[in-house]
């Protein structure tokens, strides 16, 4: 497969990209993972065992508490219809491989799952082929050993739109993110229990956290509503 324009330009752009990456890290406003429970029970109705897994966005960075984050918003949505038993397994900086290793240690069973991964695979230069192989392994784990009959796989974010990233760094990372997400779509299409969730959000400053890198509580609420809609179609 021929190299894409961004891949060809990485070498001549390397000094600029390295300087911008250093500047972003130096000036970054590091937000903590929100406080609050990472498992619980809520709602009435049919039993639903829910797993949320992934990176800092799954962990809710950008929200003040877990109630404002993906976990809290999603559980509220689903608890209108189900008795939700939920668990959050997510950590800032985790890649797909990190998440596989973490979930392999779980002994529980789940009915449904939501994943959010990809940004750290992009920044660590994971290739599309390797990313697809690891996402396939993750889906096999979720639908096999962990028993999920429906998995909502959140798309790799549009990193070119992250306010914290300057050009051309945003363009280069955005192109790689789009490439990984294209592969992710193929992986999801090959798994009958999985659905790919793309969030088509406007360029609204209120949708980004103060660090310009993570979702805001408003975005978490939108994300949770869309994820709940796909889960309820199971």
C-alpha positions as a LaTeX table, in Angstrom:
\begin{tabular}{lrrr}
\hline
Residue & $x$ (\AA) & $y$ (\AA) & $z$ (\AA) \\
\hline
Unk1 & 0.00 & 0.00 & 0.00 \\
Unk2 & 1.52 & 3.39 & $-0.97$ \\
Unk3 & 2.26 & 5.84 & 1.82 \\
Unk4 & $-0.23$ & 8.64 & 2.43 \\
Unk5 & 0.79 & 12.30 & 2.16 \\
Unk6 & 1.09 & 12.75 & 5.92 \\
Unk7 & 3.32 & 9.68 & 6.18 \\
Unk8 & 5.58 & 10.94 & 3.40 \\
Unk9 & 5.87 & 14.36 & 5.00 \\
Unk10 & 6.68 & 13.16 & 8.50 \\
Unk11 & 10.43 & 13.04 & 7.83 \\
Unk12 & 10.80 & 16.59 & 6.47 \\
Unk13 & 8.34 & 17.83 & 9.11 \\
Unk14 & 10.01 & 15.96 & 11.95 \\
Unk15 & 11.83 & 18.96 & 13.48 \\
Unk16 & 8.60 & 20.98 & 13.52 \\
Unk17 & 6.49 & 18.08 & 14.80 \\
Unk18 & 9.01 & 17.31 & 17.55 \\
Unk19 & 9.11 & 20.95 & 18.66 \\
Unk20 & 5.34 & 21.22 & 18.65 \\
Unk21 & 4.95 & 17.94 & 20.53 \\
Unk22 & 7.39 & 19.15 & 23.18 \\
Unk23 & 5.57 & 22.48 & 23.45 \\
Unk24 & 2.18 & 20.80 & 23.79 \\
Unk25 & 3.47 & 18.54 & 26.57 \\
Unk26 & 5.22 & 21.42 & 28.34 \\
Unk27 & 2.18 & 23.69 & 28.26 \\
Unk28 & $-0.46$ & 21.02 & 28.68 \\
Unk29 & $-2.99$ & 21.46 & 31.44 \\
Unk30 & $-3.08$ & 17.97 & 32.91 \\
Unk31 & $-6.54$ & 17.13 & 34.18 \\
Unk32 & $-7.06$ & 14.34 & 36.71 \\
Unk33 & $-9.44$ & 11.45 & 36.35 \\
Unk34 & $-12.70$ & 12.47 & 38.04 \\
Unk35 & $-13.62$ & 11.38 & 41.52 \\
Unk36 & $-16.52$ & 9.09 & 42.21 \\
Unk37 & $-17.41$ & 5.39 & 42.17 \\
Unk38 & $-16.25$ & 3.13 & 39.35 \\
Unk39 & $-18.87$ & 0.48 & 39.87 \\
Unk40 & $-22.37$ & 0.29 & 41.24 \\
Unk41 & $-26.03$ & $-0.53$ & 40.71 \\
Unk42 & $-28.77$ & 1.81 & 39.58 \\
Unk43 & $-32.30$ & 1.62 & 38.15 \\
Unk44 & $-35.14$ & $-0.86$ & 38.00 \\
Unk45 & $-36.16$ & $-3.37$ & 35.38 \\
Unk46 & $-34.40$ & $-6.20$ & 33.58 \\
Unk47 & $-30.85$ & $-6.83$ & 34.79 \\
Unk48 & $-28.10$ & $-5.29$ & 32.64 \\
Unk49 & $-24.42$ & $-5.89$ & 33.42 \\
Unk50 & $-22.45$ & $-3.07$ & 31.80 \\
Unk51 & $-18.71$ & $-2.65$ & 31.26 \\
Unk52 & $-17.08$ & 0.63 & 30.20 \\
Unk53 & $-13.44$ & 0.27 & 29.18 \\
Unk54 & $-10.71$ & 2.35 & 27.61 \\
Unk55 & $-8.48$ & 5.38 & 28.01 \\
Unk56 & $-8.76$ & 8.78 & 29.70 \\
Unk57 & $-11.98$ & 9.66 & 27.89 \\
Unk58 & $-13.61$ & 6.45 & 29.13 \\
Unk59 & $-12.26$ & 7.35 & 32.58 \\
Unk60 & $-14.01$ & 10.73 & 32.30 \\
Unk61 & $-11.08$ & 13.17 & 32.19 \\
Unk62 & $-12.56$ & 16.60 & 31.58 \\
Unk63 & $-15.44$ & 16.06 & 33.99 \\
Unk64 & $-15.38$ & 16.98 & 37.66 \\
Unk65 & $-16.97$ & 13.77 & 38.90 \\
Unk66 & $-17.90$ & 10.41 & 37.46 \\
Unk67 & $-21.55$ & 11.47 & 37.54 \\
Unk68 & $-20.69$ & 14.08 & 34.85 \\
Unk69 & $-18.49$ & 11.68 & 32.90 \\
Unk70 & $-19.32$ & 8.94 & 30.40 \\
Unk71 & $-19.99$ & 6.34 & 33.09 \\
Unk72 & $-22.44$ & 8.48 & 35.06 \\
Unk73 & $-24.27$ & 9.80 & 32.00 \\
Unk74 & $-24.52$ & 6.35 & 30.42 \\
Unk75 & $-25.76$ & 4.66 & 33.57 \\
Unk76 & $-28.43$ & 7.35 & 33.99 \\
Unk77 & $-29.60$ & 6.82 & 30.43 \\
Unk78 & $-29.80$ & 3.04 & 30.77 \\
Unk79 & $-31.23$ & 2.98 & 34.30 \\
Unk80 & $-34.48$ & 4.40 & 32.91 \\
Unk81 & $-35.08$ & 0.98 & 31.39 \\
Unk82 & $-32.82$ & $-1.49$ & 33.23 \\
Unk83 & $-31.42$ & $-2.43$ & 36.61 \\
Unk84 & $-27.84$ & $-1.56$ & 35.65 \\
Unk85 & $-24.88$ & $-3.25$ & 37.32 \\
Unk86 & $-21.93$ & $-1.34$ & 35.95 \\
Unk87 & $-18.15$ & $-1.31$ & 36.12 \\
Unk88 & $-15.56$ & 1.14 & 34.78 \\
Unk89 & $-12.15$ & $-0.18$ & 33.72 \\
Unk90 & $-10.28$ & 2.77 & 32.21 \\
Unk91 & $-7.00$ & 4.58 & 32.75 \\
Unk92 & $-5.34$ & 7.68 & 31.33 \\
Unk93 & $-2.72$ & 6.75 & 28.74 \\
Unk94 & $-4.03$ & 3.27 & 28.01 \\
Unk95 & $-3.76$ & 1.85 & 24.52 \\
Unk96 & $-5.77$ & $-1.00$ & 23.06 \\
Unk97 & $-3.07$ & $-3.44$ & 24.17 \\
Unk98 & $-3.10$ & $-2.06$ & 27.71 \\
Unk99 & $-6.87$ & $-2.53$ & 27.84 \\
Unk100 & $-6.67$ & $-6.11$ & 26.59 \\
Unk101 & $-4.18$ & $-6.94$ & 29.33 \\
Unk102 & $-6.35$ & $-5.25$ & 31.94 \\
Unk103 & $-9.57$ & $-6.97$ & 30.91 \\
Unk104 & $-7.94$ & $-10.40$ & 30.66 \\
Unk105 & $-7.61$ & $-10.27$ & 34.45 \\
Unk106 & $-11.38$ & $-9.83$ & 34.95 \\
Unk107 & $-13.46$ & $-12.81$ & 35.99 \\
Unk108 & $-16.90$ & $-11.20$ & 35.73 \\
Unk109 & $-19.53$ & $-11.54$ & 33.03 \\
Unk110 & $-21.20$ & $-8.64$ & 31.25 \\
Unk111 & $-24.18$ & $-8.23$ & 28.96 \\
Unk112 & $-23.01$ & $-5.08$ & 27.19 \\
Unk113 & $-19.86$ & $-3.01$ & 26.86 \\
Unk114 & $-18.70$ & 0.38 & 25.61 \\
Unk115 & $-15.08$ & 0.98 & 24.58 \\
Unk116 & $-13.17$ & 4.21 & 23.94 \\
Unk117 & $-9.66$ & 3.80 & 22.57 \\
Unk118 & $-7.36$ & 5.03 & 19.84 \\
Unk119 & $-5.81$ & 8.36 & 20.80 \\
Unk120 & $-2.89$ & 6.74 & 22.62 \\
Unk121 & $-2.47$ & 4.24 & 19.78 \\
Unk122 & $-2.14$ & 7.24 & 17.46 \\
Unk123 & 0.39 & 9.09 & 19.60 \\
Unk124 & 2.45 & 5.89 & 20.01 \\
Unk125 & 2.53 & 5.40 & 16.23 \\
Unk126 & 0.68 & 2.07 & 16.22 \\
Unk127 & 0.11 & 1.04 & 12.60 \\
Unk128 & $-3.34$ & 0.45 & 11.17 \\
Unk129 & $-2.62$ & $-3.27$ & 10.77 \\
Unk130 & $-1.51$ & $-3.71$ & 14.38 \\
Unk131 & $-4.39$ & $-1.57$ & 15.66 \\
Unk132 & $-6.91$ & $-3.68$ & 13.77 \\
Unk133 & $-5.39$ & $-6.90$ & 15.07 \\
Unk134 & $-5.52$ & $-5.63$ & 18.66 \\
Unk135 & $-9.07$ & $-4.33$ & 18.33 \\
Unk136 & $-10.10$ & $-7.72$ & 16.93 \\
Unk137 & $-8.52$ & $-9.38$ & 19.98 \\
Unk138 & $-10.34$ & $-6.96$ & 22.27 \\
Unk139 & $-13.72$ & $-7.69$ & 20.67 \\
Unk140 & $-13.08$ & $-11.43$ & 20.87 \\
Unk141 & $-12.31$ & $-11.05$ & 24.57 \\
Unk142 & $-15.40$ & $-8.94$ & 25.25 \\
Unk143 & $-17.81$ & $-11.18$ & 23.35 \\
Unk144 & $-16.10$ & $-14.42$ & 24.36 \\
Unk145 & $-14.72$ & $-14.74$ & 27.87 \\
Unk146 & $-16.57$ & $-11.68$ & 29.19 \\
Unk147 & $-19.88$ & $-12.63$ & 27.54 \\
Unk148 & $-21.02$ & $-9.30$ & 26.05 \\
Unk149 & $-23.81$ & $-9.68$ & 23.49 \\
Unk150 & $-23.50$ & $-6.05$ & 22.37 \\
Unk151 & $-20.39$ & $-3.86$ & 22.25 \\
Unk152 & $-20.45$ & $-0.20$ & 21.27 \\
Unk153 & $-17.01$ & 0.71 & 19.89 \\
Unk154 & $-16.45$ & 4.46 & 19.98 \\
Unk155 & $-14.68$ & 5.87 & 16.94 \\
Unk156 & $-11.11$ & 7.15 & 17.13 \\
Unk157 & $-11.59$ & 10.90 & 17.72 \\
Unk158 & $-10.92$ & 13.56 & 15.07 \\
Unk159 & $-7.58$ & 14.62 & 16.54 \\
Unk160 & $-7.15$ & 17.32 & 13.91 \\
Unk161 & $-9.95$ & 19.17 & 15.71 \\
Unk162 & $-8.38$ & 19.07 & 19.19 \\
Unk163 & $-7.96$ & 22.75 & 20.22 \\
Unk164 & $-4.73$ & 21.96 & 22.10 \\
Unk165 & $-2.89$ & 20.75 & 18.99 \\
Unk166 & $-1.20$ & 23.26 & 16.62 \\
Unk167 & $-0.70$ & 22.75 & 12.90 \\
Unk168 & 0.87 & 20.78 & 11.29 \\
Unk169 & 0.90 & 18.41 & 14.30 \\
Unk170 & $-2.90$ & 18.37 & 14.40 \\
Unk171 & $-3.06$ & 17.45 & 10.71 \\
Unk172 & $-0.52$ & 14.62 & 11.00 \\
Unk173 & $-2.18$ & 13.10 & 14.08 \\
Unk174 & $-5.61$ & 13.65 & 12.56 \\
Unk175 & $-4.67$ & 11.75 & 9.42 \\
Unk176 & $-3.36$ & 8.82 & 11.44 \\
Unk177 & $-6.47$ & 8.87 & 13.65 \\
Unk178 & $-8.68$ & 8.74 & 10.56 \\
Unk179 & $-6.63$ & 5.85 & 9.19 \\
Unk180 & $-6.98$ & 3.86 & 12.42 \\
Unk181 & $-10.71$ & 4.57 & 12.56 \\
Unk182 & $-11.15$ & 3.34 & 9.00 \\
Unk183 & $-9.56$ & 0.07 & 10.08 \\
Unk184 & $-11.68$ & 0.04 & 13.21 \\
Unk185 & $-14.84$ & 0.23 & 11.10 \\
Unk186 & $-13.74$ & $-2.89$ & 9.21 \\
Unk187 & $-13.08$ & $-4.73$ & 12.47 \\
Unk188 & $-16.49$ & $-3.79$ & 13.86 \\
Unk189 & $-18.28$ & $-4.82$ & 10.67 \\
Unk190 & $-16.79$ & $-8.29$ & 11.02 \\
Unk191 & $-18.24$ & $-8.73$ & 14.52 \\
Unk192 & $-22.01$ & $-9.30$ & 14.66 \\
Unk193 & $-22.25$ & $-8.11$ & 18.27 \\
Unk194 & $-20.42$ & $-4.82$ & 17.72 \\
Unk195 & $-21.51$ & $-1.37$ & 16.56 \\
Unk196 & $-19.27$ & 1.55 & 15.59 \\
Unk197 & $-20.22$ & 4.87 & 17.19 \\
Unk198 & $-19.14$ & 8.08 & 15.47 \\
Unk199 & $-19.82$ & 11.36 & 17.24 \\
Unk200 & $-20.44$ & 14.08 & 14.64 \\
Unk201 & $-20.05$ & 17.13 & 16.83 \\
Unk202 & $-19.93$ & 20.80 & 15.81 \\
Unk203 & $-16.90$ & 23.02 & 16.45 \\
Unk204 & $-18.24$ & 24.33 & 19.76 \\
Unk205 & $-15.75$ & 25.39 & 22.47 \\
Unk206 & $-18.20$ & 24.15 & 25.10 \\
Unk207 & $-17.67$ & 20.59 & 23.89 \\
Unk208 & $-13.98$ & 20.56 & 24.86 \\
Unk209 & $-12.53$ & 20.39 & 28.35 \\
Unk210 & $-10.24$ & 23.24 & 29.54 \\
Unk211 & $-7.18$ & 21.29 & 28.39 \\
Unk212 & $-8.37$ & 21.39 & 24.78 \\
Unk213 & $-7.79$ & 17.66 & 24.52 \\
Unk214 & $-10.59$ & 15.86 & 26.35 \\
Unk215 & $-14.40$ & 15.97 & 26.22 \\
Unk216 & $-16.41$ & 18.31 & 28.41 \\
Unk217 & $-19.39$ & 17.14 & 30.50 \\
Unk218 & $-21.65$ & 18.35 & 27.68 \\
Unk219 & $-19.88$ & 16.03 & 25.24 \\
Unk220 & $-20.04$ & 13.13 & 27.68 \\
Unk221 & $-23.82$ & 13.54 & 27.89 \\
Unk222 & $-24.16$ & 13.49 & 24.08 \\
Unk223 & $-21.83$ & 10.50 & 23.82 \\
Unk224 & $-23.73$ & 8.58 & 26.49 \\
Unk225 & $-27.10$ & 9.19 & 24.83 \\
Unk226 & $-25.80$ & 7.84 & 21.51 \\
Unk227 & $-24.14$ & 4.84 & 23.14 \\
Unk228 & $-27.32$ & 4.02 & 25.08 \\
Unk229 & $-29.35$ & 4.20 & 21.87 \\
Unk230 & $-27.10$ & 1.63 & 20.20 \\
Unk231 & $-27.04$ & $-0.61$ & 23.26 \\
Unk232 & $-30.81$ & $-0.64$ & 23.50 \\
Unk233 & $-31.05$ & $-1.87$ & 19.90 \\
Unk234 & $-29.55$ & $-5.20$ & 21.02 \\
\hline
\end{tabular}
